[in-house]
Amino acid sequence: MYKFPSNQMSIFDFGMPLGIKLDPNNRWVKKAEIIPWDEIEKRYASLFKSHKGNVAKPLRMALGALLIQTEYQYPDAEMPLQIQENPYLQYFCGLPEYTDKKPFDSSLMVYFRKRLTPELLGEINEMIIAKSEQKTKKPPKSDHDDNQAGGSDNSGTLIVDSTCAPQNVRYPQDTSLLNEARENLEQMIDDMHNSGDGEKPRTYRQKARREHLIIARKKNKSAKMIRKAVGKQLRYIRRNLNHVDAMLQEGKTLSGWQQERLKIIKALYAQQLSMFRNRIHQVANRIVSLGQPWVRPIVRGKAKAKVEFGAKLDVSVSDGFVRLEHTSFDAYNESANLQAIIERYRERSGHYPERVLADRIYRNRENLRYCKQLNIRLSGKPLGRPKREPDIDKKQERQEQIDRIEVERKFSQAKGSFGLGLIRAKLKETSQTAIALSILMVNIAHIGNILRTLFLWIIFSTHKRLYFQNVAFVH
């Protein structure tokens, strides 16, 4: 059940003890003015179909708490305490007056992330961008199809790139994964065994633990030592799996969490056994974490880390605003999404971009043919063997390389300031929500910079006009 709160209030209506007033120039007051709360409220209320049950927390409370957490990277347990202690955060979250009570229980943060899906956050992102364009008095965008009708030319620049949002998981080593799986199986055997069933199945857990510590504590491990340790852990796991299956056939039961973990362990065992027998180190849909089995290794080829473990995402940048175009925990070729990204740009703006700035991987024959048909310049060197006398405008090529740096700045800001560099959410859907929130906060920060620059420009223009008026009066 959802109940609409009262109309959004002004900063001067926020109740404070002893008649104290909040500073209207505070950054959280400014951020609250950027977000169109009323429009988002209507979209959020449509998620609640039933008119019965407990009343849900307002949208401003849910989204405000998530944005504050994205800004400061507080853990869930800390979030209600920080809001409780800060009147500016309480105003940002929509409370009518200052209160010393906790606004909600910390467990609700998980439900906030589940309700505010990446799709919904994408709609909120578009609402915020539209409101910003109205404030900066940009010309309205046309919705008709200019290109197909032979109308106006393409305009605008679209920057496209991809990156990885690393998940907060332990670095996946085969021996540590197998040891964790073995310990989980031993716990399942302990939980299903009763004292009246006779002797507990033998698991050799102490010996298996010692053998794991021998390899884990070694500073330098040879390939032969690692293979020997993996083979031993696989044999222990096979024995424990047989015990668990036998106990389940006897009528024993596992909890829901343990049943899911047992499926993951069986898949991990099959993958590791296949790699062990075939003496390979690659397998399809490789499991790198038992707690988050959807996480996959993403080969990036960077100097810092050749392989990252997390979600891969495509983003586009136009007019300084970032949009999350695609997210997947499975590795994919980002060039396959370029045409869809360009079509979505046309749906928003009413025309195709004049140029698309992207990495070399996007310049395949299919994308080049597509861009040529639509009169779009796809930056980069042409395919094939370089010509003896290249007809490339080096000045234009260098300028495009400089312009493409903007997307790298956005990545740096999202990863360094808004949590995209390490996703701490534990569930697959909440991890995707955390990624979308990071992109949303980048746009909010960008809008704040635009308004601040516009305000300073107005002040400078006013002082400049008054100065010349005074000079003319003196003369």
C-alpha positions as CSV (number, residue, x, y, z in Angstrom):
1,M,0.0,0.0,0.0
2,Y,1.2,3.5,-0.8
3,K,-0.1,6.8,0.4
4,F,0.9,10.1,-1.2
5,P,2.6,12.5,1.2
6,S,1.7,16.2,1.4
7,N,3.1,18.6,-1.3
8,Q,6.8,19.1,-1.3
9,M,7.8,21.9,1.0
10,S,10.2,24.7,0.8
11,I,13.4,24.9,2.8
12,F,11.8,27.8,4.8
13,D,8.9,25.6,5.9
14,F,11.2,22.9,7.4
15,G,10.6,23.0,11.2
16,M,13.7,23.4,13.4
17,P,13.9,23.7,17.2
18,L,14.3,27.1,18.8
19,G,13.5,28.9,15.5
20,I,16.7,27.9,13.8
21,K,16.6,28.1,10.0
22,L,18.4,26.0,7.5
23,D,20.9,27.5,5.1
24,P,19.2,27.6,1.6
25,N,22.7,27.4,0.0
26,N,23.5,24.1,1.6
27,R,24.5,21.4,-1.0
28,W,21.7,19.0,0.1
29,V,19.2,21.8,-0.2
30,K,20.5,22.5,-3.7
31,K,20.3,18.8,-4.7
32,A,16.8,18.6,-3.4
33,E,15.8,21.4,-5.8
34,I,17.4,19.5,-8.8
35,I,15.2,16.4,-8.4
36,P,11.5,16.5,-9.6
37,W,10.1,14.7,-6.5
38,D,6.4,15.1,-7.4
39,E,6.8,13.6,-10.9
40,I,8.8,10.7,-9.6
41,E,6.3,10.2,-6.8
42,K,3.5,9.4,-9.3
43,R,5.7,6.9,-11.1
44,Y,6.8,5.3,-7.8
45,A,3.2,5.0,-6.6
46,S,2.2,2.9,-9.6
47,L,4.4,0.1,-8.2
48,F,1.9,-0.5,-5.4
49,K,-1.2,-2.2,-6.8
50,S,-2.8,-3.1,-3.5
51,H,-4.7,-0.5,-1.3
52,K,-4.4,-2.7,1.8
53,G,-1.6,-3.4,4.3
54,N,1.1,-1.2,5.9
55,V,1.8,2.1,4.3
56,A,5.1,2.1,2.5
57,K,7.8,4.8,3.0
58,P,7.5,7.8,0.7
59,L,9.5,7.9,-2.5
60,R,11.5,10.9,-1.3
61,M,12.6,8.9,1.8
62,A,13.6,5.8,-0.2
63,L,15.4,7.6,-3.0
64,G,16.9,10.2,-0.7
65,A,18.4,7.5,1.5
66,L,19.9,5.7,-1.4
67,L,21.4,8.8,-2.9
68,I,22.9,9.8,0.4
69,Q,24.4,6.3,0.7
70,T,25.8,6.5,-2.8
71,E,27.4,9.9,-2.0
72,Y,29.0,8.8,1.3
73,Q,29.2,5.0,0.9
74,Y,27.7,4.4,4.4
75,P,26.7,0.8,5.3
76,D,23.0,0.0,5.7
77,A,23.2,0.0,9.5
78,E,24.7,3.5,9.5
79,M,22.2,5.2,7.1
80,P,19.2,5.8,9.5
81,L,21.7,7.1,12.2
82,Q,23.2,9.6,9.8
83,I,19.8,10.9,8.7
84,Q,18.7,11.0,12.4
85,E,21.7,13.3,13.3
86,N,21.6,15.7,10.3
87,P,18.7,18.1,9.7
88,Y,19.9,18.8,6.1
89,L,19.7,15.1,5.3
90,Q,16.2,14.9,7.0
91,Y,15.0,17.8,4.7
92,F,16.5,16.0,1.7
93,C,14.6,12.9,2.6
94,G,11.3,14.8,2.9
95,L,10.7,15.0,6.6
96,P,8.6,18.0,7.6
97,E,10.6,19.0,10.6
98,Y,13.7,18.0,12.6
99,T,13.3,14.8,14.7
100,D,15.7,12.9,16.9
101,K,14.0,9.6,16.1
102,K,15.3,7.1,13.5
103,P,13.4,7.6,10.2
104,F,13.3,3.9,9.4
105,D,14.9,0.6,10.2
106,S,18.2,-0.2,8.5
107,S,16.7,-3.4,7.0
108,L,14.5,-1.3,4.7
109,M,17.5,-0.2,2.7
110,V,17.4,-3.6,0.9
111,Y,13.7,-3.1,0.0
112,F,14.5,0.4,-1.2
113,R,17.1,-1.0,-3.6
114,K,14.7,-3.8,-4.8
115,R,11.8,-1.4,-5.5
116,L,13.9,1.2,-7.3
117,T,15.0,-1.0,-10.2
118,P,17.5,0.1,-12.8
119,E,14.6,0.6,-15.3
120,L,12.8,3.0,-12.8
121,L,16.1,4.8,-12.0
122,G,16.6,5.2,-15.8
123,E,13.2,7.0,-16.0
124,I,14.1,9.1,-13.0
125,N,17.4,10.0,-14.6
126,E,15.6,11.2,-17.7
127,M,13.2,13.3,-15.5
128,I,16.1,15.0,-13.8
129,I,17.8,15.7,-17.1
130,A,14.6,17.2,-18.6
131,K,14.1,19.4,-15.5
132,S,17.7,20.6,-15.8
133,E,17.3,21.5,-19.5
134,Q,14.2,23.5,-18.5
135,K,16.2,25.4,-15.9
136,T,19.0,26.2,-18.3
137,K,16.5,27.3,-20.9
138,K,17.7,24.9,-23.6
139,P,15.6,24.8,-26.8
140,P,12.9,22.1,-26.9
141,K,13.7,19.0,-28.8
142,S,11.8,17.9,-31.9
143,D,10.1,14.5,-31.9
144,H,9.6,14.2,-35.7
145,D,11.9,12.1,-37.8
146,D,14.1,14.6,-39.6
147,N,16.6,12.2,-41.1
148,Q,14.2,9.7,-42.7
149,A,12.2,12.5,-44.1
150,G,15.2,14.2,-45.7
151,G,15.0,17.2,-43.3
152,S,17.7,18.8,-41.2
153,D,21.2,17.4,-40.8
154,N,22.5,15.4,-37.9
155,S,23.7,17.3,-34.9
156,G,25.3,16.7,-31.6
157,T,28.0,14.4,-30.2
158,L,27.5,11.0,-28.7
159,I,30.3,9.5,-26.6
160,V,30.1,5.7,-26.0
161,D,32.3,3.5,-23.9
162,S,32.1,0.5,-21.5
163,T,33.6,-0.3,-18.2
164,C,33.4,-2.9,-15.4
165,A,32.0,-2.3,-11.9
166,P,34.0,-4.7,-9.7
167,Q,32.0,-6.6,-7.1
168,N,33.1,-6.9,-3.5
169,V,34.1,-10.5,-3.7
170,R,37.2,-12.3,-2.5
171,Y,39.8,-12.9,-5.3
172,P,38.7,-16.3,-6.7
173,Q,41.4,-19.0,-6.3
174,D,40.5,-22.5,-7.1
175,T,41.8,-23.9,-3.8
176,S,39.9,-21.3,-1.6
177,L,36.7,-21.8,-3.6
178,L,36.9,-25.6,-3.2
179,N,37.7,-25.3,0.5
180,E,34.7,-23.1,1.1
181,A,32.5,-25.6,-0.8
182,R,33.8,-28.4,1.3
183,E,33.1,-26.5,4.6
184,N,29.6,-25.8,3.4
185,L,29.0,-29.5,2.7
186,E,30.4,-30.4,6.1
187,Q,27.9,-28.0,7.8
188,M,25.0,-29.6,5.8
189,I,26.0,-33.0,7.0
190,D,26.1,-31.7,10.6
191,D,22.7,-30.2,10.3
192,M,21.0,-33.2,8.8
193,H,22.6,-35.8,11.2
194,N,20.8,-36.7,14.4
195,S,22.3,-38.5,17.4
196,G,19.9,-41.4,17.0
197,D,21.1,-42.1,13.4
198,G,24.2,-43.8,14.6
199,E,27.8,-42.8,13.6
200,K,28.1,-39.5,11.6
201,P,29.5,-40.0,8.0
202,R,33.3,-39.5,8.0
203,T,34.4,-36.3,6.2
204,Y,38.1,-36.0,7.2
205,R,37.6,-32.4,7.8
206,Q,40.6,-31.8,10.0
207,K,43.0,-33.4,7.5
208,A,41.3,-31.5,4.6
209,R,41.7,-28.3,6.6
210,R,45.4,-28.9,7.2
211,E,46.1,-29.6,3.6
212,H,44.3,-26.4,2.5
213,L,46.3,-24.3,5.0
214,I,49.6,-25.8,3.7
215,I,49.0,-24.4,0.2
216,A,47.2,-21.2,1.4
217,R,50.1,-20.2,3.6
218,K,52.8,-20.7,1.0
219,K,54.2,-17.5,-0.5
220,N,55.3,-19.1,-3.8
221,K,53.2,-21.8,-5.2
222,S,54.2,-23.9,-8.2
223,A,51.6,-25.1,-10.7
224,K,52.3,-28.7,-9.6
225,M,51.6,-27.8,-5.9
226,I,48.3,-26.1,-6.9
227,R,47.2,-29.0,-9.0
228,K,47.9,-31.4,-6.3
229,A,45.9,-29.3,-3.7
230,V,43.0,-28.9,-6.1
231,G,42.8,-32.7,-6.7
232,K,42.7,-33.4,-3.0
233,Q,39.9,-30.9,-2.3
234,L,37.9,-32.3,-5.3
235,R,38.1,-35.8,-3.7
236,Y,36.9,-34.5,-0.4
237,I,34.0,-32.7,-2.0
238,R,33.0,-35.8,-4.0
239,R,32.9,-37.8,-0.8
240,N,30.8,-35.2,1.0
241,L,28.4,-34.8,-1.9
242,N,27.8,-38.6,-1.8
243,H,27.1,-38.3,1.9
244,V,24.6,-35.4,1.4
245,D,22.8,-37.2,-1.5
246,A,22.5,-40.3,0.6
247,M,21.1,-38.5,3.6
248,L,18.6,-36.6,1.3
249,Q,17.4,-40.0,-0.1
250,E,16.8,-41.2,3.5
251,G,14.3,-38.3,4.0
252,K,16.6,-35.7,5.5
253,T,15.9,-32.1,4.5
254,L,17.9,-28.9,4.0
255,S,16.9,-25.3,4.5
256,G,16.0,-23.2,1.4
257,W,19.4,-21.4,1.6
258,Q,21.2,-24.7,1.8
259,Q,19.4,-26.2,-1.2
260,E,20.4,-23.2,-3.3
261,R,24.0,-23.5,-2.1
262,L,24.1,-27.2,-2.8
263,K,23.1,-26.5,-6.5
264,I,25.9,-24.0,-6.7
265,I,28.5,-26.4,-5.2
266,K,27.5,-29.1,-7.6
267,A,28.0,-26.7,-10.5
268,L,31.3,-25.6,-9.1
269,Y,32.5,-29.1,-8.6
270,A,31.6,-30.0,-12.2
271,Q,33.5,-27.0,-13.6
272,Q,36.6,-27.6,-11.5
273,L,36.6,-31.3,-12.2
274,S,36.4,-30.7,-15.9
275,M,39.3,-28.2,-15.8
276,F,41.3,-30.5,-13.6
277,R,40.9,-33.5,-15.9
278,N,41.5,-31.6,-19.1
279,R,44.3,-29.5,-17.7
280,I,42.7,-26.2,-18.7
281,H,41.9,-23.0,-16.9
282,Q,38.9,-21.8,-18.7
283,V,35.2,-22.9,-18.7
284,A,31.9,-21.4,-19.7
285,N,30.0,-19.5,-17.0
286,R,32.7,-19.9,-14.5
287,I,31.7,-19.5,-10.9
288,V,34.1,-17.3,-9.0
289,S,32.0,-16.8,-5.8
290,L,29.7,-19.1,-3.9
291,G,27.8,-16.3,-2.3
292,Q,27.4,-14.4,-5.6
293,P,27.4,-17.1,-8.3
294,W,26.2,-14.7,-11.0
295,V,29.5,-12.8,-11.0
296,R,31.7,-13.6,-13.9
297,P,35.3,-12.7,-14.8
298,I,35.5,-9.8,-17.2
299,V,38.7,-9.6,-19.2
300,R,39.6,-5.9,-19.5
301,G,43.3,-6.0,-20.3
302,K,44.1,-3.0,-18.1
303,A,47.5,-2.4,-16.5
304,K,46.0,-2.5,-13.0
305,A,44.1,-5.7,-13.4
306,K,43.7,-7.8,-16.6
307,V,40.6,-9.4,-15.2
308,E,37.9,-7.8,-13.1
309,F,35.0,-9.6,-11.4
310,G,31.7,-7.8,-11.6
311,A,29.2,-6.4,-14.0
312,K,30.1,-4.9,-17.4
313,L,28.2,-1.8,-18.4
314,D,27.8,0.5,-21.5
315,V,27.3,4.2,-21.0
316,S,26.7,7.1,-23.3
317,V,27.5,10.8,-22.7
318,S,25.7,13.6,-24.6
319,D,25.7,17.3,-23.5
320,G,27.5,16.3,-20.3
321,F,24.8,13.9,-19.2
322,V,25.5,10.2,-18.6
323,R,23.0,7.4,-19.4
324,L,23.3,3.7,-18.5
325,E,22.7,1.9,-21.7
326,H,23.3,-1.8,-20.9
327,T,24.4,-3.9,-17.9
328,S,25.3,-7.5,-17.8
329,F,27.3,-9.8,-15.5
330,D,28.2,-12.0,-18.5
331,A,31.0,-10.9,-20.8
332,Y,29.9,-9.5,-24.2
333,N,31.2,-7.5,-27.1
334,E,30.2,-3.9,-26.6
335,S,30.2,-3.1,-30.3
336,A,27.0,-5.1,-30.7
337,N,25.1,-2.4,-28.7
338,L,26.3,0.6,-30.6
339,Q,23.4,0.8,-33.1
340,A,20.8,0.4,-30.3
341,I,22.4,3.3,-28.4
342,I,22.3,5.5,-31.5
343,E,18.7,4.7,-32.0
344,R,17.8,5.6,-28.4
345,Y,19.7,8.9,-28.9
346,R,17.5,9.6,-31.9
347,E,14.3,8.8,-30.0
348,R,15.3,11.3,-27.3
349,S,16.5,14.2,-29.5
350,G,14.6,13.7,-32.7
351,H,17.8,13.4,-34.9
352,Y,20.9,11.3,-35.2
353,P,24.2,12.5,-33.8
354,E,26.7,14.2,-36.1
355,R,29.6,12.2,-34.7
356,V,30.0,9.2,-32.4
357,L,33.2,9.1,-30.3
358,A,34.1,5.5,-29.3
359,D,37.0,3.0,-28.9
360,R,38.5,1.1,-31.7
361,I,36.4,-2.0,-30.8
362,Y,33.3,-0.3,-32.0
363,R,34.7,0.3,-35.5
364,N,33.7,-3.0,-37.1
365,R,32.4,-3.3,-40.6
366,E,28.7,-3.5,-39.6
367,N,28.8,-0.4,-37.4
368,L,30.8,1.5,-40.0
369,R,28.3,0.6,-42.7
370,Y,25.4,1.6,-40.4
371,C,26.9,5.0,-39.5
372,K,27.8,5.7,-43.2
373,Q,24.2,5.2,-44.2
374,L,23.0,7.7,-41.6
375,N,25.7,10.2,-42.3
376,I,27.3,9.7,-38.9
377,R,31.0,10.1,-38.4
378,L,32.4,7.3,-36.2
379,S,35.7,8.4,-34.8
380,G,38.9,6.5,-35.3
381,K,41.3,5.2,-38.0
382,P,39.9,3.3,-41.0
383,L,40.1,-0.5,-41.1
384,G,42.6,-2.4,-43.1
385,R,46.2,-1.7,-44.0
386,P,47.3,2.0,-43.6
387,K,47.5,4.0,-46.8
388,R,50.8,5.4,-48.0
389,E,49.3,8.9,-48.1
390,P,46.6,9.0,-45.5
391,D,43.8,11.5,-46.0
392,I,43.0,11.7,-42.3
393,D,42.6,15.2,-40.8
394,K,45.0,14.9,-37.9
395,K,43.7,18.0,-36.2
396,Q,40.2,16.7,-36.2
397,E,41.4,13.2,-35.0
398,R,43.2,14.8,-32.1
399,Q,40.3,16.9,-31.2
400,E,38.0,13.9,-31.1
401,Q,40.4,12.0,-28.9
402,I,40.4,15.0,-26.5
403,D,36.6,15.2,-26.6
404,R,36.3,11.5,-25.8
405,I,38.2,12.0,-22.5
406,E,34.9,13.3,-21.1
407,V,33.5,9.7,-20.7
408,E,36.7,8.7,-18.9
409,R,36.2,11.6,-16.4
410,K,32.7,10.4,-15.8
411,F,34.0,6.9,-15.1
412,S,36.6,8.3,-12.7
413,Q,34.0,10.4,-10.9
414,A,31.5,7.5,-10.6
415,K,34.2,5.0,-9.3
416,G,36.1,7.4,-7.1
417,S,33.2,9.3,-5.5
418,F,29.9,7.4,-6.0
419,G,30.8,3.7,-5.4
420,L,31.0,2.3,-8.9
421,G,34.6,1.3,-8.2
422,L,33.4,-1.4,-5.7
423,I,29.8,-2.6,-5.6
424,R,29.0,-3.8,-2.0
425,A,25.5,-5.0,-2.6
426,K,25.0,-8.8,-2.1
427,L,22.1,-9.5,-4.5
428,K,22.1,-9.5,-8.3
429,E,19.2,-7.0,-8.6
430,T,20.4,-4.7,-5.8
431,S,23.9,-4.7,-7.4
432,Q,22.4,-3.4,-10.7
433,T,20.5,-0.8,-8.7
434,A,23.7,0.4,-7.0
435,I,25.3,0.8,-10.5
436,A,22.3,2.9,-11.7
437,L,22.4,5.0,-8.6
438,S,26.1,5.8,-9.2
439,I,25.3,7.0,-12.7
440,L,22.4,9.1,-11.3
441,M,24.6,10.8,-8.8
442,V,27.1,11.7,-11.6
443,N,24.3,13.6,-13.4
444,I,23.1,15.3,-10.2
445,A,26.7,16.5,-9.6
446,H,26.9,17.7,-13.2
447,I,23.6,19.6,-12.9
448,G,24.9,21.2,-9.7
449,N,28.0,22.4,-11.5
450,I,25.9,23.8,-14.4
451,L,23.7,25.8,-12.0
452,R,26.6,27.0,-10.0
453,T,28.4,28.2,-13.2
454,L,25.2,29.9,-14.4
455,F,24.8,31.7,-11.1
456,L,28.4,32.9,-11.1
457,W,28.0,34.1,-14.7
458,I,24.9,36.1,-13.9
459,I,26.7,37.7,-10.9
460,F,29.7,38.5,-13.1
461,S,27.6,40.0,-15.9
462,T,25.7,42.1,-13.4
463,H,28.8,43.5,-11.8
464,K,30.4,44.1,-15.2
465,R,27.3,46.0,-16.4
466,L,27.2,48.1,-13.2
467,Y,30.9,48.8,-13.5
468,F,30.6,50.2,-17.1
469,Q,27.6,52.2,-16.1
470,N,29.5,53.8,-13.3
471,V,32.5,54.6,-15.6
472,A,30.2,56.2,-18.1
473,F,28.5,58.3,-15.4
474,V,31.9,59.5,-14.1
475,H,33.0,60.6,-17.6
